[in-house]
Amino acid sequence: MIENAMYDQASGLRRMTKLSSTKVITVTGGKGGVGKTNVTLSMAISMAREGKRVMVLDADLGLANVDVMLGLRAGRNLSHVLAGQCDLQDIVVEGPYGVKIIPAASGTQNMAELTAAQHMGLIRAFSSLEDDIDVLLVDTAAGISDMVLSFARAAQDVLVVVCDEPTSITDAYALIKILSREYDVQRFKIVANMVRSYREGRELFAKLTRVTERFLNANLELVACVPLDDRVRQSVKRQKIVVDAFPRSPAALALTSLASKAMTWPVPSSAGGHLEFFVEKLLVKQTPAPTPNEAPIGE
C-alpha cells in the first residue's frame, strides 16, 4: 500500500510538471469597444482547430459576455465559485471546437469590486484544475482597475488591443504605464484592431511607441494589424466568432495568423517570483519528482 501511495504521488507530480507548460496570455485594452473579446475568442478557436487544448477565462467579472458571444448557457459562473458554492472545475463549459470557457457573472456589482485577496484566490485556483491545458486566454475588463492589473501581471504575455482613436491610444498608454512602472511588466504585444490598412496599423503603433519610448521603460511589439471588417459585426449578430463564421474574411485571416504566431511565444520554465496563473505547477517543475522507488522527504 505504501509503495502504491508513493507511486501515485510521483505520478501526480509528473502530471503537474506536464501541466506547467501552459501558456497564459492576457488580452486587455485601455477602453471598452476595442474588440478584446473578439480577438480572444478568435485566437482560442484558431488554436483549438490546430489541436491545442484551450481555455478562456472571462475576466470581465461584472459584465461578462464571452458565453453570450458564443451562444452558450452557463448554469453557474465565477460568482458561485467565490461564494463557495462550487469549485472552479464545476463551472467549466465547452464551446466551439472543444474550447473550455470559464464564465463570469453579468450585471453583478460585487463581482466587479473584488478585493486583492479574492483576485489572488481566483488566480491560485487555476492550479487545482484537472484539465490538461495548452493555452489559457484571459479576456479582461476595460480600464485600469485592480482586477485588470492583477490578471495582466499574472500572465506570461500581455496583449493590448488598440484602435485608431485618441481615447483608445491614451487609455492603452495609461494601462501600459501603470503595469510597467508599478508592477514591473516590461513587455507588451500590441494588436492594432479595426484598421483600414496595414499602413494605418503601423502608424497607430508608431503613435503609441512615440510616447512609451519617451516616458517609459517598456518594450512594445506590434504582433497583428486586424482590418476593419463588416463580417465581424455579422458574426456577433449570429452569436458566432468571425474565424468560424467567415474564415476567409480579412479579419479572420489576420486573427488566425495572430493565433499561429502566439503559439510560438515561449513559455517560462520557472516561476517569475510573483503571483502567476499555474504558479504552483511552475514551482513543482523546478523540483524533480521522486521516482516510484524513492520516498518523498519526511516519509
Order of alpha helices (4+ residues) and beta strands (2+ residues): alpha-beta-alpha-beta-alpha-alpha-beta-beta-alpha-beta-alpha-beta-alpha-beta-alpha-beta-alpha-alpha-alpha-alpha
